[in-house]
Structure formats: structure tokens, C-alpha cells
Amino acid sequence: MELLNQLERRYAWQSLIVNGHEWRWLDTAAPGAVAVLLPGSVGDAAMFVRTLGALGERTRLIAVTYPALASADELADGLAAVCQFLGLPPSVVVGSSFGAYWAQFFALRHPALVRALVIGNGFVDGSDLAANPLFKPDWVESVAPEALHAQWLERVRAAPPGELQKLQLLMLEKRQSPANLHARFLGVVRAQACPPLALPAQAVTVLECDDDPLIPPEVRARLRGQYPGARHLRLPSGGHYPHLLAPAAYEEMLLSTLY
């Protein structure tokens, strides 16, 4: 985690309270086009540590930690307040997993703030993951946040050692509260399909990985079907976290979207 320590020394955390909720972010403040990076259910903005380290001095990257909100509309409006606070131009909005889901609603509700949208390892609605025991709606709705958090911590501790495991352990042990994790899972199981966007089709990238253990092939196909005119980018590897597990391909995708 030395790279993360270096990045957090170089780019100080910033924050803004929006409607009583704290939003936090790391801003590389480099010149050039802007990308806003949104993590998935597990972890904060630092899940993009490899991307920040590789590209943060070449282009402006703003990696966002969003608060314990399940509503895609509330998350979208909160992010809009952050973008307006920073005075951002229309930006490339890059979501991962649950972040990719609600990023669509950001583009829907605030199209003037979006130049392009990347839907990475995403899904259409809550039914896409309902067959997965980790995302059974009745269980997620009824489980105590502390129990959900403890289960995920145990699951990550049992995962194969590596950069992803180390980063997720850091998140769950020290940085992501049970309330925050639970809110994101509620957002997944309550998810409704996003209405059509005003963005040009070519401004949307749908990114998927062949070896994604969480998003099955039929869900990937359904998401592609929601955006038939978009750029469909399929990586042979990268799992559910290509920004960590296939960084070179992920960074190439991001640069091609920015420039």
C-alpha cells in the first residue's frame, strides 16, 4: 500500500457536506480533460489507486468517496453539488459496479455536467444480481449493517492474497463503515433501470470483463442491450476490478475516452 500512502500525501483529501452527508475525494489537479471516478460497493475513492498513480499527472482525475445513500437520485444530485463546487467542465464520468449503475442517473439528471460516461462492470437493475446469495433482496433489506459488514470482512479475509485483497481489507477494517456498505447494497437490490439518456450513443462506453465473477454473461448482454449504439469494450481479464487487475487495459480505455 506504499503507492496509496504516496498518493494520499500528494493529493490531500477534500470534502463537502451536501444535505447533511459528507462527500470526500482525491483530486490530482493536473491540467487537461477531467474524469470523475466512482467506486463500487466495497471501498472508497482509493480503490482507483493504480489509475491515480499511473495517470494522475497526465490528466485531472477526481476519485470520489460517496456517502451512505441508497438512492441513485440522491447520489446523482450529491455528485452534481460536488462538481459545481469544484467548478468542473463537462467531464468523463467513470463508474465501477454500483458506481456505474448510479452514474447513469447522474448523466440522466445532470447531462450538462457529463461529456462521456463509462459504465464499468455494471448491471441494469436489482434483478440482475438477485440470484446471487450475496445480493438476495430480502436478506439485504433485513440484515443489520454490522452483520453485513462482518460477513464481507470474513469473505475478503478468506480471499486469495494479493493487491485486491489487501486493498479491500484496508477498506473494510479501517475506512468503510457498516452503514456505508449496507447503504450501497441496498442501492443494488433496489436498483431500477435507468431511463434513456440524452447523451449521444457514442459518448457511452460499456466495459465488461470475461472473467467477472459477479456479473454473469447474461447480465453483461442485457446491459449492452440497453446501450446498443455505445462503445462496447470487452476485456479478457480484469475480474470485477479491471482498474486493479488489468490496469494497462483500463488506463488505455480511460485515455481513449478522455482524448
N, C-alpha and C positions, 0 to 999 in steps of 0.2 A: 504493500500500500504506500510505498515511498512516493510514487508518482502522484497519488491523491494528496499526500501531505504537501508536496511541492506546489501543486495546483492551488490548494486552499491557502497557501501562503502568498502565492502570486495574485490570485483573484479573490479578494475578500468577499465573504457572503454579504449580500444586501437583502433587505426585506421591506415589505409594505403590508399594512393592515387594510384589508378590504372587507367591509361589512362584518367586522369582528373576527376575521380569520387572517392568520399570518401566511403570506406568500414569501418564499425565500428563493434566491437564485445566485448563480455564479455567472459573471459577465466578463468575457475575455476582452471586451472593449477594443478589439482590433478594427482597423479600417475595412471597408468593403461591405459586401452583402451580409444580411443578418439572418441567422437561423435560431429559432426558439425550439429547445429540446425538452420533451415531456416524457418522463419515465413511466413505467407500468406500475402494477400494483405493489410490488416489493421494491423498496428503496427510494432514495431521494435523487436530487439532481446529479450527484456524484456517480450514479450508475453510468453516466456518459464520460467517465474519466479518460478512457482511451481516446475518444473523439476530441475532447477538450485538449488533451496533451498533444495530439497529432496536428490538429487544425486550428487551435485557438489563437495562434499568432498570425494565421493567414487570412482569417475571416472572423467576423464577430459572431460568437456563439454565446447564447444565453440559455443555460441549463436550469430548469425550474423545479423547485420542490413545491408541490401544491398541498393545500390543507385537507383536513378530514371532512371532505364533502363527497356525497354520493351522486349528486345531481349534475348531469352533464351541462345543463344550462347555467347553473351557479358556477361551475368550474370555468365555463367559457367566459362568463361575464367577469369573473375574478381575474382571469388572464388578460382580458381586454384592459382592465384597470391598470395592470402591471405594464402592459405595452404602452399605454397612454402616459403613464407616469415616467417611463423611460424615453418617451418621445420617439418611438421606433417608426421607421418607414414600413410599408408593407413588407412582410417578412416570410421566409420559408418556415413553416411550422411542421415540426417533425415529432411524431408521436410513436411510442412503443407500447404495444399491448393495450391496456386500459387507457393509457395516454393517447394512443392512436384512435381509440374509439371516441373519446370526448373531444379530441382535436377536430373531428368532423363538425361538431356542434359549434366550436369556435369559428370555423370557416362559414358555417351557416348563419350565425348570429352577427358576426363581425367581418364580413367579406372585405371591407376596405383595409383591414389590417393584415390580410393574407395575400402574399404573392404566389405561393405554391404550398401544397400540402403533401406530406409524406405519411402514409398510413402503414406503419411497420408492424408486422406480426399481429395484426388486428382481427376483429370479428365484426359481425353485423349487429347482433343483439344477444341478449342473455341466453336465448335458446341454443345458441351455438356451442355453449360450454356446459349446458345443464346436465349432460350425461357424465361429465367428469365428477367424481366424488368430491373433489376439492371445491366445486362450484355448484353443488346442489342447492337450489334456491331456498328450500325450507330450512336446511341446515345453516346456511349463511345468515338468513334472516333471524334465526333463533339463538345462534351461538353467542356466548359472551365474547367481547373483543379480546379479553385476556386469554381465553381458551384458543381462539383462532390464532392469535399471535404465538402462543406456546406451541401449537401444532406445527406451524410453519417453521419456527425456530428448530424444532426437533427434526423436521424434514430436511432442512438445509444442513444441519449438523451431520446427517447421515449421507449427504450427497458426496460424490467423488471430489477429492481435494483438487483445488485449482483456483484460478483468479476469480471466477464467478462465485464459487462457494465462499471465499474469503470476503468478497465484497458484500454478498448477501448477509453473511454473519455479522459484519460490521453494522450493516443497516438495522438488522433486527435486534441485535444485542444492545446497540448504543444510540441509534438515530431515529428509528421509526417507531412511533408509539402504537400500542394496540388499537387505539381509537382511529388512527390514521389508516392502518392496514385494513381494519374492518370496514371503514367507510369505502375504501376502494373496492373491496369485494362486494359490498352492497351495490356499488355502482355497476359492477359487471353483471350481477344476476338480475338487476332491474333494468338493464340496458334495453332501449328501444331503437329500432333502425332510424338512422338519420335521414330526414327528407333530402330530396335532390339539392345539390349545392349550386350556387351561382358562378362558381369558378369554372373557367374553361376546362374541358376534359383533359387537355394536355398539361394542365397545371397540377394534376394529381398523380402521385406515384403510389402504387400499391406494392409493398415489399413483403416477400414471404421467403421462408427457408424450407427446403425439402425435409430437413431433419428436425423441424419444430416439434417438440414432444407435447406441447399444449394445444396448438391449433391444428386440428386434423385436416387432411386434404379436402374433405367436402366443405369445410368451413372456409378454407382458403379460396376454393372455387366460388363459393357463394359471395365472398367479399369482392372478388374480381368481377362477378356479375353485376354488382352494384355500381361499378365504375368501368363500363365496357370500353370507353374511349381513353382511359387513363394509361399511363406507362405502367406496365406490369413487369416487375423485376423479381426474378426467382433465383435465389442463391442455393447452391447445392449443400451448403453447410452454414452454421451460424446458430442453430437451435432456436430458442426463443429470445436470444440476446445477441444478434449479429454485431451490434456495436461493441461487444466484448469478445465474442467468439469468432467473428470473421471481420476484424476491424478494417483491413485493407479494402475489402469489397464494400463495406459500409461507408467508408470515407470517400471512396470513388463515387458512390451513389450520391452522397451529400454534395460533393463538389460539383458534380454534373447538374444537380438541381439548382445550386446557388449560381453557377456561372454557365 
